[in-house]
């Protein structure tokens, strides 16, 4: 298997994402290109559902690399994220050594704590050489892990290496492509951010969102797609929504309306399917109570002008 | 010849990026030398061919928070645009460009930006923080008196004494279990790694079990301080208390009057007086009016998802005298209550013996708090410390008592 080279320019990066069905804007392509070129981790921050995780998946697919995913959660520690010793096997080994009459302690210790008994977890796995090229390591929703966990990542992020006290330092020949995502439910420490390139993934513009809907929900007609995007954009422009719908919600909604054989938006269907777009009862109640017809009218006039 | 021509703008480019980084730093962005090196490398990697690419290249390396986006944009426009510097760079860096002898005047531009920045700095320093005016009627004060004295009626000396007393308070030792493990002498969970290492020390002959237990941390505190006119003396002293509290646990502090300001970074300074001065410098509405509902809404929307992790205790310090819509206030209080472990409302109005929950704002807020306590003297702060150390509210501080009474 030959290694797919990383893109050589920002335009190439844009083309790579496009080929893998990801509609990216130029700022994102720039920062992605730089991350690949400078071999630095990429730190993606943004609201839920704007396609942060998808970037890593698309990158792995586009470059033909293995995708290693580390989903973060509170209490995540070294033994689940980096490495773990295989205790049962170690205990058996000790018994065998005992039975064989081996008495040299230091020899036994170096036997027991050797790579043979090391269980590799995602981070260590990502440092292993791969025929297809360095893998893509996706550290997803880092803000879900507690602060203590961030410190485990510093070494691997800055030097692509992991130090195991019993063995020593394991270093990657070629650094993996690291993508970190967070929803900003808390601030990540500056020490970690400093080692990465930072990018805020924003909601897409109407134009780009329409492209995304066309690409991902081909079943939706041109008129429906226009209206869906215009409606969602109008919703996002509302100041007092607690959580604005993300791109993922737009796609879900477009798919839902397709399944219902809708060719255009009508108030009744919108009211019934609002739960696909908005996930807070307050928001749903607010939109249903007063603003639904107003929003729909806006949407209709806007799309009529375009068509 | 050509080599020197291309090398020269490279050197200028480095200079300019460094200058630009310095500008960002003086505008309050944390741009260290390592980032500047990154930025130069990034520009070299991406090349300069388009303005927006150059913009995003610098953005990727120099910006690490969304809030700095605007600052960066402003600085970029100011620094690179007026002199046409970037255009010249693009021309010089592209291989076919004819050599030019017009040198970008780095000095004049950076001077102008520096002047603009300095002007801004002078303006902020002019707005001095208002002094607390207290009539020093009381001349003798024993510590007993001090303990029970209302903060708002203290003389300057008494305030100084109160600050010392606040620093020497024994801080609460409440902890919650985390999902992380630490070694323990005894317990029910076996720490295999330590057990095996210990057994190897003895040649693997015998195995003594090592144990681990759940780690415990002090739960974080999120404090929301009303700094309107009547509240300001209380808030100032409580900030000292919070500063002390911040040494042991994560404390996030917001001040609100007519708008909400996050002063967590400022409070992190080692010296409490410096920290307070920094707070005062960054907040414009000390001792102004208050809009509780608007401030809470702002907090819920912009900050709660960012600072309310780890099950925090929320300390809300306000008199609850809101003149605007009550419905919004109840709604926002409800949301705040639902996103924290415990919501403690500290209200100095409770110092009056005949206080009743009659005001509409107070009635709207009371159903959504876990504890309702006074906070007007050192004694009440000591009570708060004790209350933080245990769980749940007592009959004394149960908000329902006040609702029933009213």
Boltz contact constraints between the chains, C-beta under 6 A:
constraints:
  - contact:
      token1: [A, 10]
      token2: [B, 53]
      max_distance: 6.0
  - contact:
      token1: [A, 27]
      token2: [B, 56]
      max_distance: 6.0
  - contact:
      token1: [A, 30]
      token2: [B, 53]
      max_distance: 6.0
  - contact:
      token1: [A, 30]
      token2: [B, 56]
      max_distance: 6.0
  - contact:
      token1: [A, 31]
      token2: [B, 60]
      max_distance: 6.0
  - contact:
      token1: [A, 34]
      token2: [B, 42]
      max_distance: 6.0
  - contact:
      token1: [A, 34]
      token2: [B, 46]
      max_distance: 6.0
  - contact:
      token1: [A, 34]
      token2: [B, 60]
      max_distance: 6.0
  - contact:
      token1: [A, 37]
      token2: [B, 45]
      max_distance: 6.0
  - contact:
      token1: [A, 38]
      token2: [B, 45]
      max_distance: 6.0
  - contact:
      token1: [A, 74]
      token2: [B, 179]
      max_distance: 6.0
  - contact:
      token1: [A, 75]
      token2: [B, 179]
      max_distance: 6.0
  - contact:
      token1: [A, 75]
      token2: [B, 180]
      max_distance: 6.0
  - contact:
      token1: [A, 85]
      token2: [B, 193]
      max_distance: 6.0
  - contact:
      token1: [A, 87]
      token2: [B, 192]
      max_distance: 6.0
  - contact:
      token1: [A, 90]
      token2: [B, 196]
      max_distance: 6.0
  - contact:
      token1: [A, 94]
      token2: [B, 204]
      max_distance: 6.0
  - contact:
      token1: [A, 105]
      token2: [B, 203]
      max_distance: 6.0
  - contact:
      token1: [A, 108]
      token2: [B, 204]
      max_distance: 6.0
  - contact:
      token1: [A, 109]
      token2: [B, 200]
      max_distance: 6.0
  - contact:
      token1: [A, 184]
      token2: [B, 306]
      max_distance: 6.0
  - contact:
      token1: [A, 185]
      token2: [B, 305]
      max_distance: 6.0
  - contact:
      token1: [A, 185]
      token2: [B, 309]
      max_distance: 6.0
  - contact:
      token1: [A, 186]
      token2: [B, 309]
      max_distance: 6.0
  - contact:
      token1: [A, 193]
      token2: [B, 64]
      max_distance: 6.0
  - contact:
      token1: [A, 197]
      token2: [B, 60]
      max_distance: 6.0
  - contact:
      token1: [A, 198]
      token2: [B, 63]
      max_distance: 6.0
  - contact:
      token1: [A, 198]
      token2: [B, 64]
      max_distance: 6.0
  - contact:
      token1: [A, 200]
      token2: [B, 66]
      max_distance: 6.0
